[in-house]
Amino acid sequence: MKKTKVLLSILIVFSITLAITPPAIPQVGTYTFHGAPGNIKILKVRTVNNQSLEDLFGVNWVDVVELFGTGAANEGARKKSLVTAVNTSYLYDTVFFGVYEAAQYNTSNWDWTTEAFSDTPDSIGDIVVSLYDPTNVTYLINTMFAMNVSLHNAGALFAQLPTSVAQYLGAIVWEPKWQNIGNKIVHSAENGDGIFLTAFTYLEDCTETWTYDETYGAWIGYKIEDNETNTIYEFSVEVKTSAEIPGFEIPIILSVSMCIAVSLIYVFMKKRR
């Protein structure tokens, strides 16, 4: 269990996305990424239904929610991030599975808190990579895990999307119980399903929904609905950028975001056992 927690901590460090504005930067291929240094955003937890989350994940539900970071289970808790660099012509070398055209984002981040943010960030140099070609996302996950795509096994690649969002998501081959509906990713979890790379299990049916901004590709919403369609956990952006384009700081909740480099380490560690 300690090894799992260490791995999850590493994954979450690499699982950070950004608020965005639409700069005029040369792009590659069919899709266009948006983003600029200086973007600031604040994420706020809107809903935390303790009893319903316990029904869904058991008495240790806080541990599940706090895969997003300590304090994420507190209603009203906020996180802050600052985009420090954007490279929309990045070549992502996976070492073992090829080189892919990608966009790379560098951010500084403040941890969840119900207090005022400090003057200095809690982490600096957190990086997000997103691939231009959605078929490469499917290929990478197929090759690494012998699975199709979900936000359990590829979440870090969905921290920020290019436009057109609906076209990009529609070109991906999804795992059963996962689908895209326009600019949304919907996971219809069932009682007994597990959460990838964790020991946690869904104890009831529920629906998770990730929503992206259709114009700029920013992740603008996440919620969990229980088996009676009641919203039991939700977060959203509190402060928008100067261009009024909201974005997010961390890719997913209850679905551990995968950094490909760390995933490779995990795969090869398993092979050596």
C-alpha positions in Angstrom: 0.0 0.0 0.0 2.9 2.4 0.8 4.3 1.8 -2.7 0.9 2.5 -4.2 0.7 5.8 -2.3 4.2 6.9 -3.4 3.3 6.1 -7.0 0.1 8.0 -6.8 1.8 11.0 -5.3 4.3 11.1 -8.2 1.5 10.8 -10.7 -0.5 13.6 -9.2 2.6 15.9 -9.2 2.7 15.4 -13.0 -1.1 15.7 -13.4 -1.6 19.5 -13.5 -3.4 21.5 -16.1 -3.9 25.1 -16.8 -6.2 28.0 -17.4 -5.8 29.4 -20.9 -6.0 32.4 -23.3 -5.9 32.3 -27.1 -2.4 33.5 -28.2 -1.4 33.5 -31.9 1.2 30.7 -31.9 2.1 28.5 -34.8 0.5 25.1 -34.4 0.9 21.6 -35.8 -1.6 19.6 -37.8 -5.4 19.4 -37.5 -5.8 20.6 -33.9 -5.0 23.8 -32.1 -3.8 24.2 -28.5 -4.4 27.5 -26.6 -2.4 28.9 -23.7 -0.1 31.7 -22.5 2.3 32.4 -19.7 0.8 34.5 -16.9 -2.6 32.8 -16.9 -3.9 32.4 -13.3 -6.8 30.3 -12.1 -8.3 29.3 -8.9 -10.2 26.0 -8.5 -12.9 25.7 -5.8 -14.6 22.6 -4.3 -18.4 23.4 -4.6 -20.0 20.2 -3.2 -19.0 17.5 -0.8 -21.7 15.2 0.4 -20.0 13.2 3.1 -22.6 10.5 3.6 -23.1 9.9 -0.1 -19.4 9.7 -0.7 -19.1 7.2 2.1 -21.8 5.1 0.5 -19.9 5.2 -2.7 -16.4 4.6 -1.5 -16.7 3.4 2.1 -15.4 4.9 5.3 -12.1 5.8 3.7 -13.8 8.0 1.1 -11.6 11.0 2.1 -8.5 9.0 0.9 -10.2 8.6 -2.5 -11.1 12.2 -2.9 -7.7 13.3 -1.7 -6.0 11.5 -4.6 -6.5 15.0 -5.8 -4.4 16.4 -3.0 -4.7 16.9 0.7 -7.6 19.1 1.5 -9.6 18.3 -1.7 -12.4 16.7 0.5 -13.1 20.1 2.2 -16.0 22.0 0.7 -14.9 25.5 -0.1 -11.2 24.5 -0.4 -9.3 26.3 -3.2 -6.2 25.7 -5.3 -4.3 28.2 -7.4 -2.1 27.8 -10.4 0.0 30.1 -12.6 1.1 29.2 -16.1 4.8 30.0 -16.5 5.6 28.7 -20.0 3.9 27.2 -23.1 5.5 25.2 -25.9 3.1 24.2 -28.6 5.8 22.7 -30.8 7.1 20.1 -28.3 8.3 16.7 -29.3 7.3 14.2 -26.7 9.8 11.3 -26.5 8.3 8.3 -24.7 11.7 6.5 -24.9 10.2 3.1 -25.7 7.0 4.0 -27.6 8.0 6.7 -30.1 8.1 10.5 -30.4 4.9 12.5 -30.7 4.1 16.1 -31.6 2.6 17.7 -28.5 2.0 20.8 -26.5 3.8 21.3 -23.2 2.7 23.5 -20.3 4.7 24.5 -17.2 2.9 25.8 -14.1 3.5 26.8 -10.5 0.9 25.7 -8.0 -0.6 26.4 -4.6 -2.1 23.5 -2.6 -5.7 23.1 -1.5 -6.5 25.5 1.4 -9.5 27.2 3.0 -7.2 30.1 4.0 -5.7 32.9 1.9 -3.0 31.8 -0.5 0.6 32.4 0.4 2.8 34.7 -1.6 4.9 31.8 -2.9 3.7 28.7 -4.7 3.9 25.2 -3.0 5.4 23.7 -6.2 7.2 25.1 -9.2 7.9 23.5 -12.6 4.9 21.2 -12.8 4.5 20.0 -16.4 1.6 18.8 -18.5 2.0 17.2 -22.0 -0.9 16.8 -24.4 -0.6 15.0 -27.8 -1.8 16.7 -31.0 -3.1 13.5 -32.6 -5.8 11.7 -30.6 -5.1 8.4 -32.4 -1.6 8.5 -30.8 -3.3 8.6 -27.4 -5.2 5.4 -28.2 -2.0 3.7 -29.6 0.1 4.7 -26.5 -2.5 3.3 -24.0 -3.1 0.2 -26.1 0.6 -0.5 -26.2 1.4 0.2 -22.6 -1.6 -1.4 -20.9 -3.4 -3.6 -23.5 -6.4 -1.4 -22.8 -8.4 1.3 -24.6 -8.4 4.8 -23.2 -10.0 6.0 -19.9 -9.2 8.8 -17.6 -8.0 6.2 -15.2 -5.1 5.2 -17.4 -4.5 8.3 -19.5 -5.7 11.2 -17.4 -2.6 13.4 -17.6 -3.0 13.5 -21.4 -6.4 15.1 -20.9 -5.4 17.9 -18.6 -5.7 20.3 -21.5 -7.2 19.6 -24.9 -6.8 21.2 -28.3 -9.8 22.4 -30.4 -12.0 21.1 -31.8 -12.6 19.3 -28.5 -15.5 17.2 -29.7 -13.6 16.1 -32.8 -10.5 15.2 -30.7 -12.5 13.2 -28.1 -14.5 11.5 -30.9 -11.3 10.2 -32.5 -10.3 8.3 -29.3 -11.1 4.6 -28.7 -12.6 4.5 -25.2 -12.7 1.7 -22.6 -16.2 0.2 -21.9 -18.3 2.4 -19.6 -16.4 5.5 -20.9 -17.6 7.7 -23.7 -17.5 11.3 -25.0 -20.6 13.3 -25.6 -19.6 16.5 -27.5 -17.2 18.4 -25.2 -17.7 16.0 -22.3 -16.2 12.7 -21.1 -18.6 10.6 -19.2 -17.8 7.5 -17.0 -20.6 5.3 -16.0 -19.0 3.4 -13.1 -20.7 0.3 -11.6 -20.8 -1.3 -8.2 -17.6 -3.4 -7.9 -15.5 -1.5 -10.5 -12.0 -0.7 -9.4 -10.0 2.5 -9.7 -6.9 1.9 -11.9 -3.6 1.6 -9.9 -5.4 1.9 -6.6 -7.0 -0.5 -4.1 -10.2 1.6 -4.1 -13.5 0.3 -5.4 -16.9 1.9 -6.4 -19.5 0.5 -4.0 -22.4 1.8 -5.9 -23.2 2.9 -9.5 -22.3 6.5 -10.2 -21.6 8.9 -13.1 -18.5 11.0 -13.4 -18.5 13.9 -15.9 -15.6 16.0 -17.2 -16.5 19.1 -19.2 -14.2 21.0 -21.5 -14.5 24.5 -23.0 -15.5 24.1 -26.6 -13.6 27.2 -27.8 -10.3 26.9 -26.0 -10.1 23.3 -24.8 -9.8 24.2 -21.1 -11.2 21.7 -18.6 -14.1 23.6 -17.0 -16.0 21.1 -14.8 -16.0 17.9 -13.0 -18.7 16.2 -10.9 -19.8 12.9 -9.5 -23.5 12.0 -9.5 -24.8 9.1 -7.4 -27.1 6.3 -8.6 -30.1 8.7 -8.0 -28.4 11.5 -10.1 -27.7 13.6 -7.1 -24.4 15.6 -7.3 -22.3 14.4 -4.4 -18.9 16.0 -5.3 -18.1 18.8 -7.6 -15.5 21.4 -8.3 -15.2 24.3 -10.8 -13.1 27.4 -11.5 -13.7 30.3 -9.3 -11.5 32.9 -11.0 -11.2 33.3 -14.7 -8.3 34.6 -16.8 -8.3 38.1 -18.3 -9.8 36.5 -21.4 -12.5 35.0 -19.2 -11.4 31.5 -20.2 -11.6 29.2 -17.1 -9.3 26.2 -16.7 -8.3 23.6 -14.2 -5.3 22.7 -12.1 -5.4 18.9 -11.8 -6.8 16.5 -14.3 -9.1 14.1 -12.5 -10.6 13.0 -9.3 -11.3 9.4 -8.4 -9.5 8.5 -11.6 -5.7 8.6 -11.1 -4.1 10.7 -13.8 -1.3 9.0 -15.7 2.0 10.6 -16.5 3.5 8.4 -19.2 7.1 8.5 -17.8 5.9 7.3 -14.4 3.6 4.8 -16.0 6.6 3.3 -17.9 8.4 2.9 -14.6 5.4 1.1 -13.1 5.1 -1.3 -16.1 8.8 -2.2 -16.1 8.8 -2.7 -12.3 6.0 -5.2 -12.7 7.8 -7.0 -15.4 10.9 -7.4 -13.1 8.9 -9.0 -10.3 
